[in-house]
Amino acid sequence: MIDPKHPVIVGAHELAVRSADAEPIAMMAAAARGALAETDDRLVSEISSVRVVKGIWPYQNPGRLVAEELGLGTVETALTQIGGNATYDLVNETAAAIAAGELSAAIVCGAESMRTRRKDKSEGRRSTYRDETEGATPDLIVGLDHDLVDDGDIAAGVFQPVNFYAMAETAIRHERGESPQDHLDRISALWAAGSNVAAQNPHAWIPTAHSASAIATPSSGNRMVAAPYTKLLTSNINVDQGAALVLCSLEVAERHGISEDQMVFLVSGGGAYDPLTIRSRPHLHRSHAFDVAAKDTLDRSGHSIENIEHLDLYSCFPASVQLAQTSLGVPEERPFTLTGGLTFAGGPFNGYCTQALAHVVAALRGTTERAFLYGNGGYFSKHSLLVVSGGAPPKPFTYLRSQDAVDDQATRTLTEAPNRGTLEAYTVTYDRAGHPDRAICSVLDDGNARHWAISTDPTMLTTLLLEDCVGFSAELVAGAGQDAHGRAEPPRAHLT
């Protein structure tokens, strides 16, 4: 018999505001109202916590403002740290609190308004936000607060996510033995499949199917960003989107007359962090933390990935999807998303997974099917996993983090840059006019320490774009000085 305290999702609502006058608190409140309306507002009196996925807005305790907007009175509030993993971490923490009898019902929500912010900036005005009491503080902070980059990462340009993931992409390409063109064709086909899913998603920001050729080919609306990525191979942050979920115990849901067909059951959750200093990691394109946490989460669910019907793998860039597919043993032809992914469904910074889970809830209701969801934060830094089911699971919900099993992995020692080394990975970035402007390289020295290096030499940029240069030897010449912020310029790389 299933435990009466088993956590379930009984309300889910996602929204996209296309009028370019969105405000995050209003969006979160609207999404929460939509999620509560799915219970005919019967759970309003049970809500004891409003939990928010942190965004790039200025609010310090947005849960309090959302609670006031909803007329919930004095309830607990929670806020996550930054990261695409934050939603599933927050849902897992909330579900664990419900299973332990510490919460009866809670709202989890998030929203971003980057499209409105950009419009406001282009028209010379500041975006408007709600007033908030000075010194406002949430009751609970969820997640790890840690710098994910240092001065060396910033000076080299690795701190920009598109550059990091494009570098990881070349390592994936080399490992698969693909030419640059064959690799681009394959990942563009992967993304085209995502766009086909988005075309059937009424909440998608770009609900239009794109061909692999259109995704791969640079154009006025699809400029090159960092090889091999065109704009349509990157997360779409220029959106105003939000979502909310209502979680409660099975006993609360049944007491308020919620039918089992409306419930989605939390089955298992997990997560772990990789070494947060990027240069110290064993690999740029793999994740020991994901490997361990995903296996652990699946093992506790009682299901293999083959008999879980649905996937939504974090899709900020194709490298993220490929990392998960490789680790899980998932064939590339299997659909990797129910929404269309962060390019086409929309990628509102840390909030995408809130939308994804809301979408999955709608897909699973009234079925006995299951879904595996993955959230990725930072630079393959933070990983969160979740298994949910439309039918009651035979096991209690469990949420366990696998950090102890991850922390024993070997890491690379940080050393001074050598005179020469071997290319491990790289990308070539482009200016706004579509011209190659700089190479960012990961170079391994004889002791296997990793170093960043750059180049602006046109001949080298052309070679990197046309050939698979992973494994090539490179000479490193010390940087000439410091940038305006006092950061040392990275070494210059020259192929030898």
Secondary structure, 3 states (H helix, E strand, C coil): CCCCCCEEEEEEEEEECCCCCCCHHHHHHHHHHHHHHCCCCCCHHHEEEEEECCCCCCCCCHHHHHHHHHCCCCCEEEEECCCCCHHHHHHHHHHHHHHCCCCCEEEEEEEEEHHHHHHHHHCCCCCCCCCCCCCCCCCEEECCCCCCCCHHHHHHCCCCHHHHHHHHHHHHHHHHCCCHHHHHHHHHHHHHHHHHHHCCCCCCCCCCCCCHHHHHCCECCECEEECCEEHHHCCCCCCEEEEEEEEEEHHHHHHCCCCHHHCEEEEEEEEEECCCCHHHCCCCCCCHHHHHHHHHHHHHHCCCHHHCCEEECCCCCHHHHHHHHHHHCCCCCCCCCCCCHHHHCCCCHHHHHHHHHHHHHHHHCCCCCEEEEEEEECCCCEEEEEEEECCCCCCCCEEEECHHHHCCCCCCCCCCCCCEEEEEEEEEEECCCCCEEEEEEEEECCCCCEEEEEECCHHHHHHHHHCCCCCCEEEEECCCCECCCCCECCCEEEEC
